[in-house]
Amino acid sequence: MLRRHELRILGEMERQLAGDDPALADRMTSTRIPFRAWLTRRRAFALAVAALSLLCLALGEGAAFFTTALLAAALLLTRDWTFRSP
């Protein structure tokens, strides 16, 4: 448990930060992980593979096997790719 003096100093620091940079203060107090940070390109690709696999399962065995195999191979091949922003 912090002492009153320490709590007062922390409160002053929070107010000063909120006044200097409100956007940073909002990000620091937010406990929710931003969706863009969670959804990487690899995860988006994996979700697409899973959705298409379920669709192919509903459409038929032959098409499902072929499409799922191609998408799984593509996912494995892109495992070591690194994406850099321009």
N, C-alpha and C positions, 0 to 999 in steps of 0.2 A: 504494500500500500504506500502510495506517495504522500509526502507531507503537504500541508496546505501551501507552503511557499513554492514547492516544486509544481504543484497543480496550477497555481496562479501563473508561473513562468511558462508552463506548457500552453495554457490558455492564451496568453499574450502572443506566443509564437504562432499558434494556429490562426489567430485573428490577423496578425501581420502577414502571414503567408496568403491568407484568403484575400487580403487587400492588395498585395503585390501581384499575385498570379492566381486569379480565381479558377482558371482551367486546371492548373496543376493541383490546386487544393481539392477540387472535385475529384480528380483522378486518384489522389492519395486517400481520400475518404471512402471511395467506392470499393466495395468488397466483391462486386460482380466481375467475372472475367469477361472482357469484351469478346463478342462473337467473332470478330475478325482475327483476334489473336488465337482463338481456339481452332478456327477453320483454316488449316493450312492447305496448300495445294494437294499434298499427298492425302490428307483426310477427305478432302472434297472428291478426289478421284476414287478413293476407297468407297465412299458413300455411293457414288455413281455406279461403281461395279456391283455393289450389293443390290441396289435398286434394279439394275438391268438383269442381274441374276434371278431375282424374284420374278421379274416380268417374263423372262425366258422360261422359267419353271412353269409358269401358268400357260405359256403358249405351246410348249411341246418339248419332248425330251431331246430330239436331235438338235434343234436350234438352240436349246438351252445349253447343251454341252459345248457346242462349238463357240457360241458367243461368250460363255463364261470362261472357257479355256483361253480365248484370245484376250479378254480383258484381264484375266489373272496374269497372263504372260506379260502384258503391257505394264501392269502394276509392279511386277518383279523387276522388269527392265528399268523402270524409272526410280527404283529404290535409291540409287546412288546419285541421282541427278541433283544438282544444286541450282537453284533459281536466284539470279541476281537482278536487282532492279536497275534499270538503265540510269 
